[in-house]
């Protein structure tokens, strides 16, 4: 065992011991056909109650990593000429959404629509997507970067209207099935705490929050707006294993060769020119402190998920770093801990990969 491998493993074990998460799976994927360079599972699927040991195959609520899948779906429809990146979404969404005039699909994917970051629509009697379509802009389209769940709720409606298919069908037919991601998918809601305890006992799913009004969550979406929508949304809701998220990253790497996405769209999304912003759904490395750390290349691109998940792709090293954790278990109040942990982990992974070469 190399010292750099031991350092990564020790860091993960410390994260579990110190309560950054009850458990986590790390997978470092070689994107030039080399497969997993490193795969580690630490901790347990739950701490309250104490569950089985975490396994590499454990399924996680990947939260906002769902946005990467939704962005991919959007680009598939652009490639099929169902939509254009610079279409005015208000034309497609008419007669609703007229306050969205001037907002484009590109704006939605790059979080520059002018829409707010988040609203607790689940607390309202108005259906979530209907409420999102009525949300007024806070800034002119394209004038600012504001990471927005609301924008991806609008995106969901846009893709359904443009294609004539339900969002779940679109996700399955345009992304999951073509890429062979058989374990990635949405989950039913309202299973109740007894169902959560049964899932914990199997070790198949990582538990998330002990919700004050929904009870213990395991194998049921954590995000409240997605829960109110029946578990299916563009901004959250997918469940996946680390291997399947790595396969998704590998498919992006190979997208032109697979005829999955044109090289022009893939390269535009991975251009790495918007430091700290988003390009067609993918986050970039900020100039200051970044969850990607200091050692992954500045051309890296990725995404985070609220539940404690992340994916970063470093094109210079040709690796994808997948961290799936349940940092919101048993409660969400440790956000500072995962923010400190992620950069340390990515720096340790970069050293491990560099010493392999």
C-alpha positions as CSV (number, residue, x, y, z in Angstrom):
1,X,0.0,0.0,0.0
2,X,1.4,3.4,-1.0
3,X,1.7,6.3,1.4
4,X,-0.6,8.4,-0.9
5,X,-3.2,5.6,-0.9
6,X,-3.0,5.3,2.9
7,X,-3.5,9.1,3.1
8,X,-6.7,9.1,1.1
9,X,-8.1,6.1,3.1
10,X,-7.1,7.7,6.5
11,X,-8.8,11.0,5.4
12,X,-12.0,9.1,4.6
13,X,-11.9,7.1,7.8
14,X,-11.4,10.3,9.8
15,X,-14.4,11.9,8.0
16,X,-16.6,9.0,9.2
17,X,-15.2,9.1,12.7
18,X,-15.6,12.8,13.1
19,X,-19.1,12.9,11.8
20,X,-18.6,14.6,8.5
21,X,-20.8,11.8,7.3
22,X,-21.9,8.4,8.6
23,X,-20.4,6.8,5.6
24,X,-19.0,7.5,2.1
25,X,-17.9,5.8,-1.1
26,X,-15.0,7.3,-3.1
27,X,-14.3,6.2,-6.7
28,X,-11.5,7.6,-8.8
29,X,-12.1,6.6,-12.4
30,X,-9.4,6.6,-15.1
31,X,-11.1,8.0,-18.2
32,X,-8.7,6.6,-20.8
33,X,-10.1,3.1,-20.4
34,X,-8.2,2.2,-17.2
35,X,-11.3,1.8,-15.0
36,X,-11.2,2.4,-11.3
37,X,-7.9,3.7,-10.1
38,X,-9.1,3.7,-6.5
39,X,-12.4,2.7,-4.8
40,X,-13.0,2.9,-1.1
41,X,-16.1,2.5,1.1
42,X,-16.0,3.7,4.7
43,X,-18.4,4.0,7.7
44,X,-22.0,2.8,7.7
45,X,-25.2,3.5,5.7
46,X,-26.7,5.1,8.9
47,X,-25.6,6.0,12.4
48,X,-29.1,6.4,13.9
49,X,-29.9,3.5,14.0
50,X,-26.5,1.9,13.4
51,X,-26.7,0.3,10.0
52,X,-24.6,-2.1,8.0
53,X,-21.2,-1.1,6.6
54,X,-21.1,1.0,3.5
55,X,-20.4,-0.9,0.3
56,X,-19.0,0.3,-3.0
57,X,-22.4,-0.6,-4.5
58,X,-24.5,1.4,-2.0
59,X,-27.0,3.7,-3.6
60,X,-27.1,7.4,-2.6
61,X,-29.5,10.3,-3.0
62,X,-27.2,12.3,-5.3
63,X,-29.2,15.5,-4.9
64,X,-28.0,18.2,-7.2
65,X,-25.8,15.9,-9.2
66,X,-29.2,15.3,-10.8
67,X,-28.7,18.7,-12.5
68,X,-25.8,17.3,-14.5
69,X,-28.0,14.5,-15.9
70,X,-30.7,17.1,-16.6
71,X,-28.2,19.3,-18.4
72,X,-27.1,16.3,-20.4
73,X,-30.7,15.6,-21.4
74,X,-31.1,19.2,-22.5
75,X,-28.0,19.0,-24.7
76,X,-29.3,15.7,-26.2
77,X,-32.5,17.6,-27.3
78,X,-30.4,20.5,-28.6
79,X,-28.4,17.9,-30.7
80,X,-31.6,16.5,-32.0
81,X,-32.8,20.0,-32.9
82,X,-35.8,19.8,-30.6
83,X,-34.5,23.0,-28.9
84,X,-31.8,25.6,-29.4
85,X,-29.5,26.8,-26.7
86,X,-30.5,30.4,-27.2
87,X,-34.3,29.9,-27.6
88,X,-36.4,32.3,-25.6
89,X,-38.1,30.0,-23.1
90,X,-41.1,32.2,-22.8
91,X,-42.1,31.3,-26.4
92,X,-42.1,27.6,-25.6
93,X,-43.9,28.1,-22.2
94,X,-46.6,30.4,-23.5
95,X,-49.1,31.4,-22.3
96,X,-47.5,30.9,-18.9
97,X,-44.1,32.2,-18.0
98,X,-44.3,35.6,-19.8
99,X,-42.2,37.1,-17.1
100,X,-39.4,34.9,-18.3
101,X,-39.2,36.8,-21.6
102,X,-35.5,37.0,-22.7
103,X,-34.5,33.9,-20.6
104,X,-32.8,31.3,-22.7
105,X,-32.1,27.6,-22.3
106,X,-28.4,28.5,-22.0
107,X,-29.3,31.0,-19.2
108,X,-31.1,28.2,-17.3
109,X,-28.2,25.7,-17.7
110,X,-25.6,28.3,-16.6
111,X,-27.6,29.7,-13.7
112,X,-27.9,33.2,-15.3
113,X,-31.6,33.3,-15.8
114,X,-32.2,36.0,-13.2
115,X,-34.4,33.7,-11.1
116,X,-33.9,33.3,-7.4
117,X,-31.8,30.4,-5.9
118,X,-34.6,28.6,-4.1
119,X,-38.1,28.9,-2.8
120,X,-40.0,26.6,-0.3
121,X,-42.7,25.7,-2.8
122,X,-43.5,22.5,-1.0
123,X,-45.1,24.6,1.8
124,X,-47.6,26.1,-0.7
125,X,-50.9,24.7,-2.1
126,X,-49.8,25.8,-5.5
127,X,-48.1,22.9,-7.5
128,X,-44.3,23.3,-7.5
129,X,-43.7,23.8,-11.2
130,X,-46.7,26.1,-11.5
131,X,-45.2,28.3,-8.8
132,X,-41.8,28.3,-10.4
133,X,-43.3,29.5,-13.7
134,X,-44.9,32.4,-11.9
135,X,-41.7,33.4,-10.1
136,X,-40.6,36.9,-11.0
137,X,-37.0,37.5,-12.1
138,X,-34.7,39.1,-9.6
139,X,-32.3,40.4,-12.3
140,X,-32.2,40.8,-16.1
141,X,-31.4,37.5,-17.9
142,X,-27.7,36.9,-18.3
143,X,-26.7,39.7,-15.9
144,X,-25.6,37.6,-12.9
145,X,-24.7,34.1,-11.8
146,X,-27.0,32.8,-9.2
147,X,-27.1,29.0,-8.7
148,X,-30.9,28.3,-9.0
149,X,-33.1,25.3,-8.3
150,X,-35.9,27.4,-9.5
151,X,-34.3,27.7,-12.9
152,X,-34.1,23.9,-13.2
153,X,-37.8,23.6,-12.3
154,X,-38.5,25.9,-15.3
155,X,-36.0,23.8,-17.3
156,X,-38.1,20.7,-16.5
157,X,-41.3,22.3,-17.8
158,X,-39.4,23.6,-20.9
159,X,-38.1,20.2,-21.9
160,X,-41.4,18.5,-21.4
161,X,-43.3,21.1,-23.5
162,X,-40.7,21.1,-26.3
163,X,-40.5,17.3,-26.5
164,X,-44.1,16.2,-25.7
165,X,-42.7,13.6,-23.3
166,X,-42.7,13.4,-19.5
167,X,-39.5,14.3,-17.8
168,X,-39.0,10.8,-16.4
169,X,-39.4,9.3,-19.9
170,X,-37.0,11.8,-21.3
171,X,-34.4,11.0,-18.6
172,X,-34.7,7.3,-19.2
173,X,-34.9,7.4,-23.0
174,X,-32.3,10.1,-23.6
175,X,-29.7,9.5,-20.9
176,X,-30.0,6.5,-18.6
177,X,-30.9,3.8,-21.2
178,X,-28.4,5.0,-23.9
179,X,-25.6,5.0,-21.3
180,X,-26.6,1.7,-19.7
181,X,-27.0,3.3,-16.3
182,X,-29.4,0.6,-15.1
183,X,-29.1,1.5,-11.4
184,X,-29.6,5.3,-11.7
185,X,-33.2,6.4,-11.3
186,X,-35.9,8.2,-9.4
187,X,-37.5,6.7,-6.3
188,X,-41.0,6.5,-4.9
189,X,-42.0,8.9,-2.1
190,X,-44.0,8.5,1.1
191,X,-42.7,5.1,2.0
192,X,-42.7,6.0,5.7
193,X,-40.2,5.3,8.5
194,X,-40.8,1.6,8.5
195,X,-39.8,1.3,4.9
196,X,-36.7,3.4,5.6
197,X,-35.7,1.1,8.4
198,X,-36.1,-1.9,6.2
199,X,-33.9,-0.3,3.5
200,X,-31.2,0.5,6.1
201,X,-31.2,-3.1,7.3
202,X,-30.4,-4.3,3.7
203,X,-27.5,-1.9,3.4
204,X,-28.6,-1.1,-0.2
205,X,-29.3,2.6,0.4
206,X,-27.5,5.3,2.4
207,X,-29.8,7.0,4.9
208,X,-30.2,10.8,4.8
209,X,-32.0,13.1,7.2
210,X,-34.2,12.4,10.2
211,X,-36.8,14.9,8.9
212,X,-39.0,16.5,11.6
213,X,-42.1,16.1,9.5
214,X,-41.3,13.1,7.2
215,X,-39.4,11.0,9.6
216,X,-36.2,9.0,8.8
217,X,-35.3,9.1,5.1
218,X,-33.6,6.3,3.3
219,X,-34.2,5.4,-0.3
220,X,-36.6,8.4,-0.5
221,X,-35.6,11.8,-1.9
222,X,-34.3,14.3,0.6
223,X,-35.1,17.5,-1.3
224,X,-38.5,18.9,-0.2
225,X,-39.6,20.4,-3.4
226,X,-38.8,17.2,-5.3
227,X,-40.7,15.2,-2.6
228,X,-43.7,17.5,-3.2
229,X,-43.5,16.6,-6.9
230,X,-43.6,12.9,-6.3
231,X,-39.9,12.3,-6.4
232,X,-39.1,13.4,-10.0
233,X,-37.4,16.7,-10.8
234,X,-34.7,18.2,-12.9
235,X,-32.8,19.7,-10.0
236,X,-32.8,16.7,-7.6
237,X,-34.2,13.2,-7.1
238,X,-31.9,10.7,-8.8
239,X,-30.3,7.9,-6.8
240,X,-27.0,6.2,-8.0
241,X,-23.9,4.3,-6.9
242,X,-20.4,5.7,-7.3
243,X,-19.7,3.4,-10.1
244,X,-22.7,4.6,-12.1
245,X,-21.7,8.3,-11.6
246,X,-18.2,7.4,-12.7
247,X,-19.7,5.7,-15.8
248,X,-21.7,8.9,-16.5
249,X,-18.5,10.9,-16.4
250,X,-16.8,8.4,-18.7
251,X,-19.6,8.6,-21.2
252,X,-19.1,12.4,-21.3
253,X,-15.4,11.8,-21.9
254,X,-16.3,9.5,-24.8
255,X,-19.4,11.3,-25.9
256,X,-18.4,12.1,-29.5
257,X,-17.1,8.5,-30.1
258,X,-20.2,7.1,-28.6
259,X,-22.4,9.4,-30.8
260,X,-24.0,10.4,-27.6
261,X,-23.2,14.2,-27.9
262,X,-21.5,16.1,-30.7
263,X,-18.0,17.1,-29.9
264,X,-18.9,20.8,-30.3
265,X,-21.4,20.6,-27.4
266,X,-19.2,18.4,-25.2
267,X,-16.3,20.7,-25.7
268,X,-18.3,23.8,-25.1
269,X,-19.6,22.5,-21.8
270,X,-16.0,21.5,-20.8
271,X,-14.3,24.6,-22.0
272,X,-13.4,25.6,-18.5
273,X,-13.6,29.3,-19.3
274,X,-16.0,30.5,-16.6
275,X,-14.0,30.3,-13.3
276,X,-16.4,29.8,-10.5
277,X,-19.5,29.8,-12.7
278,X,-21.3,27.1,-14.7
279,X,-21.0,26.2,-18.4
280,X,-24.0,24.3,-19.8
281,X,-24.7,22.7,-16.4
282,X,-21.1,22.0,-15.3
283,X,-19.5,23.9,-12.5
284,X,-16.0,25.2,-12.9
285,X,-13.1,25.8,-10.4
286,X,-13.3,29.1,-8.7
287,X,-10.2,31.3,-8.5
288,X,-10.2,31.2,-4.7
289,X,-11.3,28.4,-2.3
290,X,-12.9,25.5,-4.3
291,X,-14.4,22.2,-3.3
292,X,-12.0,20.8,-6.0
293,X,-9.1,21.8,-3.8
294,X,-5.8,23.3,-5.1
295,X,-4.2,20.3,-6.9
296,X,-6.8,19.3,-9.5
297,X,-6.2,21.2,-12.6
298,X,-7.9,24.6,-13.0
299,X,-9.6,23.2,-16.1
300,X,-11.6,20.7,-14.0
301,X,-15.4,20.8,-14.1
302,X,-17.9,19.1,-11.9
303,X,-20.8,19.6,-9.5
304,X,-21.9,19.2,-5.9
305,X,-24.9,17.8,-4.2
306,X,-26.5,19.0,-0.9
307,X,-26.6,15.5,0.6
308,X,-22.8,15.3,0.5
309,X,-22.2,14.1,-3.1
310,X,-19.8,15.5,-5.7
311,X,-18.2,14.8,-9.1
312,X,-15.1,16.4,-10.5
313,X,-13.5,15.6,-13.8
314,X,-9.9,16.6,-14.3
315,X,-9.2,16.6,-18.1
316,X,-5.4,17.0,-17.6
317,X,-5.1,13.9,-15.5
318,X,-8.0,12.2,-17.4
319,X,-9.8,11.2,-14.1
320,X,-13.2,11.5,-12.6
321,X,-13.4,11.8,-8.8
322,X,-16.7,10.7,-7.4
323,X,-17.5,11.2,-3.7
324,X,-20.9,10.0,-2.5
325,X,-21.6,10.6,1.2
326,X,-24.6,11.1,3.4
327,X,-23.4,14.2,5.2
328,X,-27.1,15.2,6.0
329,X,-27.5,12.1,8.2
330,X,-28.8,12.2,10.8
331,X,-29.2,16.0,10.3
332,X,-28.1,18.7,7.9
333,X,-26.3,21.1,10.3
334,X,-22.7,20.1,9.5
335,X,-22.3,21.9,6.2
336,X,-19.1,23.5,7.3
337,X,-17.5,20.1,7.9
338,X,-18.1,18.8,4.4
339,X,-16.9,22.2,2.9
340,X,-13.6,21.7,4.7
341,X,-13.4,18.0,3.9
342,X,-13.9,18.1,0.1
343,X,-10.8,20.2,-0.8
344,X,-8.6,18.1,1.4
345,X,-9.9,14.9,-0.2
346,X,-9.4,16.2,-3.8
347,X,-5.8,17.3,-3.0
348,X,-5.0,13.9,-1.5
349,X,-6.6,12.2,-4.6
350,X,-4.5,14.3,-6.9
351,X,-1.3,13.3,-5.1
352,X,-2.3,9.7,-5.2
353,X,-2.9,9.8,-9.0
354,X,0.3,11.8,-9.7
355,X,2.4,9.2,-7.8
356,X,0.8,6.4,-9.9
357,X,2.1,8.0,-13.1
